[in-house]
Amino acid sequence: MQAFNGFLTSLQFLTIIPIKIKELDFEGSISWFPIIGCLIGSLLGGTGFLFGCLPKEVNTSLIIIISIVITGALHLDGFCDTLDGLSSTK
């Protein structure tokens, strides 16, 4: 049960899926991060494969939109922060 609690904690942390957990297990959730990342990546890759017949721009837009919906723009925010840091001039 403890390992499953870690899985649910990492799923709740990396996605916007609302999960009611009695006790969050952040220490046990770290080992589940790659698994959750693979699940999200598989979903996005499957989306790209499924809609591969559409124009490239539409397919890419769908993948980005689904990524934003699933993760709450977690990775997009990090990417924008990186670009902001690289483009700042002092």
C-alpha positions in Angstrom: 0.0 0.0 0.0 2.9 2.3 0.7 4.3 2.0 -2.8 0.8 2.7 -4.3 0.6 5.8 -2.1 3.9 7.0 -3.6 2.5 6.4 -7.1 -0.6 8.4 -6.4 1.4 11.2 -4.8 3.7 11.4 -7.9 0.6 11.3 -10.2 -1.0 14.1 -8.3 2.2 16.2 -8.3 3.1 15.8 -12.0 -0.5 16.1 -13.4 -3.6 18.0 -12.7 -5.6 14.8 -11.9 -7.3 15.4 -8.6 -6.6 12.5 -6.3 -7.7 12.3 -2.7 -4.8 10.8 -0.6 -5.0 10.5 3.1 -1.2 10.9 3.5 1.1 12.3 0.9 4.3 10.3 0.5 6.8 12.6 -1.3 9.8 10.5 -0.4 8.3 7.4 -1.9 6.9 9.3 -4.9 10.3 10.3 -6.3 11.0 6.8 -7.7 7.7 6.9 -9.6 8.5 10.1 -11.5 10.1 8.3 -14.5 7.1 6.0 -14.7 4.6 8.9 -14.7 6.8 10.6 -17.3 6.7 7.5 -19.5 2.9 7.4 -19.2 2.6 11.1 -20.1 5.1 10.7 -23.0 3.3 7.6 -24.2 0.0 9.4 -24.2 1.5 12.3 -26.2 3.3 10.0 -28.5 0.2 8.0 -29.1 -1.6 11.3 -29.9 1.0 12.2 -32.4 0.8 8.8 -34.0 -3.0 8.8 -34.0 -3.3 12.2 -35.6 -0.3 11.8 -37.9 -2.5 12.0 -41.0 -3.3 15.7 -40.1 -1.0 18.5 -41.2 2.2 18.8 -39.1 1.1 22.1 -37.5 -2.2 20.8 -36.4 -0.7 17.6 -35.0 2.0 19.5 -33.1 -0.6 21.9 -31.7 -2.8 19.0 -30.5 0.2 17.5 -28.7 1.1 20.8 -27.0 -2.6 21.4 -26.0 -2.9 17.9 -24.5 0.4 18.3 -22.6 -0.9 21.6 -21.2 -4.2 20.0 -20.2 -2.6 17.0 -18.5 0.3 18.7 -16.7 -1.1 22.1 -16.1 1.7 23.6 -18.3 4.3 22.4 -15.8 7.0 21.8 -18.4 6.0 24.7 -20.6 6.4 27.0 -17.6 9.9 25.6 -17.0 10.8 26.1 -20.7 9.6 29.7 -20.7 11.6 30.4 -17.5 14.7 29.0 -19.1 14.2 31.2 -22.2 13.6 34.2 -20.0 16.8 33.6 -18.1 18.8 33.1 -21.3 17.4 36.2 -22.9 17.8 38.6 -20.0 20.5 41.2 -20.4 22.4 42.9 -17.6 
